[in-house]
């Protein structure tokens, strides 16, 4: 079982589901607040590997949804500087196990990397249910889900059955 360093936006429902899945698979999850972490350009860049710059961004961040920031128009250095200034732009979660780092909660990558099978039969149904959902959470972009937010911009609690897989978008 792995020791997973998990950088998240505290309180985000998508992140909570991701951590439950990791824990059910027997992993130790150590969480950090992605928004208050003292990032450097080099350290943040290490999570993105060979992914294109557009895959580094939280597509649901307010500045991206408004069109103020267009990831497709940014080079690496500009993208990183914007993220250091506004961590809500960073795709979540950032994950580290040993020396390997990844961005986003890609079930296939995680299954191959550390495994997501539940360690106990009592967790099986819950894990299968979670894995059938969109576990990219906040990072899964391209769609507008503003109607899932309350007026303060936080996660709402209505429509949880139909849209349970949706999480905080900013």
N, C-alpha and C positions, 0 to 999 in steps of 0.2 A: 504494500500500500504506500501511496505517495504523500509527501508533505507538500501541499499546494498553497503557494502564496497567491492571494486573491485580492486584486485591487478593484474596489467597487465604489459605487455611489451609495452610501448608507441609506437604508430604507427603501431601496428600489426592489419592487416585488420580483422582477426578473432575476436579479442577483440572488435573492433569497431562494428561489426555486433552483437556481444553478448550484448553490452551496448545498442544498438538501440532497441533490442528486450525487454530488461528489462525496458527501458524508455517508450516504447510503451505500456507496461503492467502497467504503472502508478507508477513504482518504482523510487525512488530517488537513483541515482548511484553516489557514491563518489569514484573516482579513485585514486590509488596510484601506483607508479612505483615499481613493484615487484623486479626489478633488483637493485635498490638503497635503498630499505627498510632495516633498520638495524635489521635484523632477529636475533633471538636467537634460539637455538635448541628447547627449550620448546615451544616457540610461533609458529615456523614453524611446529613442530610436531602436534600441535593442529588442523591443517587443514586436516590432513590425516585420522583421525578417526581410524576405524578398517580395512581400505583398506590395501592390501598387499603392501610391499615396491615397488614392480614393478609398481604399479599404481600411485606412487608419482612423477614419472619422465616424463619430456617432451621428448618423444621418438624421436623427431626431433632435439634435441640438437646435435651440431657437435660432442662432445665427445662420445655420445652414438652411433650416426650413424657411426662413425669411428671405433667403437669397443673398444676404449680406456677405456670406462666405460660400464660395463655389469650389469644392475640393478638386474638381477636374481642372481648374485653372492654376493650381498651386504646385510649386516645386517642393522637394523634401524639406529644405531649410525653412522656407516660409511656413509650411504646414506645422513643423515642429515648434517654431517660435509662437505661432498662433495658439497652439495647444498648451504651451507653457503659460501663456497669458490667460487662457480660458480653458481649464481642464474639462469642462462639459463637452468640449469638442472631441475628446478622446473616446474612441470606441471602447466599450466595456464588455466583459471585464478584461483586465490585463492579468495574465496567469504566468506563474513561474514554478517550475519543479526542477530542483537541482540547478543546472546551468542553462536549461532550455526555457525560452520565453515565448509566449503566444499572445495574440489579441483576439477577443471575441470568444464565444462559447460554441465552437463547432463540434457537435457530438461525434462526428466521424473521426476528426483529428484526435479528440480526447480519448475516444474508445481505443484507438490504435496506440496512443501515447501512454496513457496511464490506466485505462480501463474504466468503464462506467457500469459494469454489471453489479447489481446489489450483492452484498456479502451475506445477507440474511434473507431467507424466503419471505419473511414478513414485510420486507421492503420492496419485493418484486413488483407488485401491482402499482404501487406509488411511482417507482422508477420508470416502469413502462409507460404510465400515464404522462409523466413529465417529459420523457424522451419523445413522445408523440407530439409534443407542443413545439412551438417556435422558441427554442431556448437561446437564440441569439439575443433575445430581449431587447434592451435599449439600442443595441447596435444594428438590428435588422432594419434596413432603411428602405426608402423609396415610397413608403405608404404614409398617408396622413391619418393619424389616430387622435386628433385633437379632441374629439368628442369623448375620449376616455379620461380626460383630465378635469379636475375641479377648477374653480376660478382662480385659485392661487398657483396653478401650474403644477400641482403635485399629482400623484396617482389617485385616481378615483376608485371607488369601491362598487360602482354600479356596473351591471353587465358582466359580472365575473364568470358566469357559466359560459356564455357565448364567446366572450373575449378574454378568458382567463389567462391566455398566453401573453397578452399584452402587458407591458410593464412601463415603468417610468420612461418617458421619452426625452428627458433633458437633464 
